[in-house]
């Protein structure tokens, strides 16, 4: 019973943690993925910039 509860909790937690939006090239992004994840997986954000650009 305890294992089922822990497994269900882990499943729900991973569903909330997975990013939802896929961003095309040229769109604004953040390295932490808070704006979504680039299709290519590459977000170029320089230090000091509030956001970067998907490549």
Secondary structure, 3 states (H helix, E strand, C coil): CHHHHHHHHHHHHHHHHCCCCEECCCCEECCCCCCCEECCCCEECCCCCCCEEEC
